[in-house]
Amino acid sequence: RWQPQFCPRTCRSKMVRRLLLSCPLALMEEAVFRGLLLEQLARAMPFRIGGEAAAVVISSILFSLSHFVRPDDQRPFWQPAAGLFLVGAVCGTTYVIGGHTMWIPVTIHAAGILVAETARIFTIKQGPKLLVGYQTYPHSGLLGATTLVGLAVAMVV
């Protein structure tokens, strides 16, 4: 439901930060996980098609797990990790299908960060976690995952 979480001034400040940080953050993460890790894994795999698929899966697992590297982290894990794996798989697949260019996955990633973080400022998620995901991980719910896959298909086609 729509319910701003902060006063108008704080909302504006948070929005400006989201706008300024989503692209650099996505570019950095995509450079590491797709430009370096996925690329090197794909080169190390013996078969072209199967090797790239395995490289996408491995890099997606590492991408997902990297978001939970914090001591004494009490956040929920399995469902958000699955959602982050999906984000990694979509970005990795679009990286490979797009001819090993980072612009498609960076765009998907930056748009996802911007939408998810903006939603946290102005909404409260209500409903089953399986359907709507978590406040910080909306892509872990069925609605967010479906939207993510649809966006990726639309960008590649």
N, C-alpha and C positions, 0 to 999 in steps of 0.2 A: 504494500500500500504506500501511497505517496505521503511522506511526512518528513520534511526537512529536519535533519538531525542537529543543526547548529543555527545560530543567529545568521541573518543575511550577510553580514560582513565576513564572518568566518566561512560561510558557504562560498562566497566569491573568492576568498583567499585560497581555499582548498581547490576550487575549480581551476584557478590559474596554475597552481602547482601541478595538477593532473595534466593540464594541457602542455605544460613545459616539460614534464618528466616522462610522459608515456613513450614518445619517440626515442629519446636516448636510451631508456631502459630496454625497450624492445630491440633496438639496434645492437646494444651490448650483448644481451642474452642470445640473440640470433647469431651474432658473429661467433660466439663461443660454441653454442650447441649445434648450429647448422654449418656455419662457415668453417669451423675447425674440427669439432668432434665428428659430426656426421660425414663430412668430406673425407677425413682420414679413415674412419671406419669403412666407408664405402670403397675406398681404394685398397684397403687391406683384405676385403672379402674376395673369395676366389671367383664367384660368379657374378656377372653384371646385374641381372634383374633380381635374383634371390639375395645377392650380397647387398644391394641397395635397400631391399626390404628389411633385411636383418639389421642393417646399419640404422635405419629409421627407428626400428623397435628399440634397439639398444640405446640410442641417443635420446629417445623419448622417455625411457625408464630413468636415465640419468638426469634428464631435465626435470622430471617429476620429483625425484628424490632430492634434488638440490634445493627445492623450495621448503624442505623440512629439516634442514641442517641447522638446528638451534638447540643448545642445551636446555633441558627441562621444558621442552615445548609441550604444552598441554592441549594444543589445537587438535581437532579431529584429523584423522590421517587417511584412512582407506578410500573413502569416497572422494575427497579432494585430490588425493594422489591419482586416482583413476581419471578424474577430470583433467588434471595437469598432464597426464600421459596422453590423453586425447588431444590436448592442445599441442603437445610436442609432436605427436604423430601427424596431425594436420599440417603443422608448419614444416615438418620434415618431408612429408609427401609433396607438398606444394613446392618445396625447394628442389626436389628431384625432378618432378614433372615440369617445373618452370625452367629447366635447363641449368640448374645449380646457380640460380640468381637469388639473392637474398631479399629482393624487394617485395615479393609476394608474402613470404612469411613475416617479414618485418611489419608490413601493413596490417596483416591479420593480427599479429601480436600487439601492436600499438593500439589498434582499434579495440581489441579485447580489454586491454588494460584501461583505456580511457572509459569505455562503457561500464566495466565492472566497478572501477573506482568512483565514477560519477554517480552510479546507482547507490553506492554506499552513503553518499552525502544526502541524497534526497528520498530514499525509500527504506522501508522495513519489509523484509521478506517474511511472508506468512504462508504456511503450507508445508506439506511433507518435504523433508530434506531431499528425498529421492527425486522429487519433481522440481523443486526450486533451487536446490543446492544450498550452499552456505553463503552468508553475507560476504565473506572475503573470497569465496570460490563459487561464483554462480554457474560456471561451466561444469561443475560437478553434478548438477541436476539435469534431468532429462530435457527440460526446456532449453537450458543453456547449451548443452551438448548438441542438441539438434540444430540450434541457431548457428553454432560454430561450424558444424559440418556443412550446413547450407551456405554460409558465407564463403567457405573455402571452395566449394564446388562452383559457386557463382564467379569467384575470382579466377579460377583456373579455366573455366569454359569461356 
